């Protein structure tokens, strides 16, 4: 594997490939004096430099002493053809280009594709539309260079954005307090550790049981990451008998990330709710006039003895001054006609105001909304930049109520907030009263995602002073600084959930999975071991094709979790049918019956160990066991 970049993402990605997938990595970075460094807070610069030195030293140590995870580092100003050739691109399996500049990544990708048509390319591009065109162009070029068409085994190209890859983890962290999530088919799945059940208590298995935790908390295998975990170490992908026989051991189960709180009241997109058409004062005025009309109709019915419908009809005629004068009627009828005419004079300006207010409401339907009264249990999102916009979209896809705070009225996410009809508070979050306007005292969590670390930290500290047990998630650029902030806030507020995340830390697993192949969906750590999630086509895998789901399960190696179905297709079996009907827009069927026979045309999502996935995909494992 070859990784080229000029910021923290390159180092984090190299560490992910070595630590999780045990791959040989060549890291290409600019010279120390030419590396791009975004501004961080205080001494975090020195800490970041120290962290990079530690990573470089680890690469060198690994390359000299560990044949299973060898690696090296090259220094180059730009990824030219000579530099890529020196890094071994012609013999590499995959190349990641994660420079901060889109043009640099595109130029290097074109060069690398010419050097190695079968190379798996992973590009970091901010322009998603351009990225789609570049991906198609490079794939077509690889297919033609290898002498085949699409799908002929030529190299693939994957274009990613760190904002898109970090958004699901940030959304899940704000919702359930963890970033150990895997995204598949629009669903967010998380691994949850559960304590051993009490006697007589039935444990909830979730979607499935992924692992049994170590039998003892001081287990040496779990502490040092030994390959031979032993009987007391974590047991990945256990069978039903092992789960039933395990006593006193916690489990790791798979759950779907969802929101069960109160929804945010919002009418259809672009159409205001009825209560928003008129102001409160105007509604009271209309109600008062309606009460006057009813009173006049009742009085007329009493005075003249008319039928209620006829009395109401005559009252409305008098109200709009289109009835004959009652100069020949008795005194009571004349007084009621005068009162009706007076009410009609009051009705004219009220109706005019109602028409103007309704027109103004429709004209401003695309304007920013204000947080409604009584709102609670929502997520306060600070910053509608590149990251904040992606996170806002993901939160609303899960029907989570959100209130945004943004200082720049021209921010890139303002159009998205208008389209999704999300309440927005315009103002500097560090100013007094801004967070109060976002109902921070009744919020479920706070997501601080502005581009300035000090602003995020200040907002979180102020929010904690308002509500000490508020769940907070900070976006901090520097990994080491994020860890220091997390530890300090956790010590100061032990009962409140605090998470500090750097975008590079959250984005690196997705980039690493793309370098391993498009089938890799993500990885979730279990103590010192790792479970991989992959989407695999059944055809060509004798361990899966023609076998039932129960027969395809290999304890400790892999397990089929879900089946991808086409629109309108059903899977035989009660549990699967119920799961398919309950899935909103997902094409995945969970809780497959063990009797379902896997066909070659099926595409499944499975969990596997590193060794198990290597065996299933026909790859040679670099180590004899998982770590």
Protein Blocks (a to p, Z undefined) as FASTA:
>chain_A
ZZddfbfklmmmmmmmmmmnopacddddddfklpccdddehjlmmmmmmmmmmmmmmmmm
mmmmmmklgccddddfbacfklmmmnommmmmbdcdfbfbfklmmmmmmmmmmmmmmbcc
ddddfblmlmmmmmmmmmmmmmmmnopaehilpacdddddfklmmmmmmmmmmmnopabd
cdeehiacdddddddddehiacdebjbdfbdcdfbfklfklmnopablojmlccehiafk
lmmmpghiacddddddddfbdcdddddehiacfklmpcfklmmmmmmmmmmmmmmmmmmm
mmnopafklmmmmmmmmmnopaccfklbcfklmmmmmmmmmmmmmmmmmmmmmmmmmmmm
mmmmmpccdddehiahiacdehjafklmmmmmmmmmnopacddddfblkbfklmmmmmno
pacdeddfkbghklmmnommlcfbdcdfbfbfklmmmmmmmmmmmmmmbccddddfblkl
mmmmmmmmmmmmmmbccddddfklmmmmmmmmmmnopklnbdcdehjbccddddddfehp
aklgopafklmpcghiaccfbdcddehiacedjklmmmmmmpmklcbdehiafkbccdfk
bccdddddfklmmmmnopacfbfbdZZ
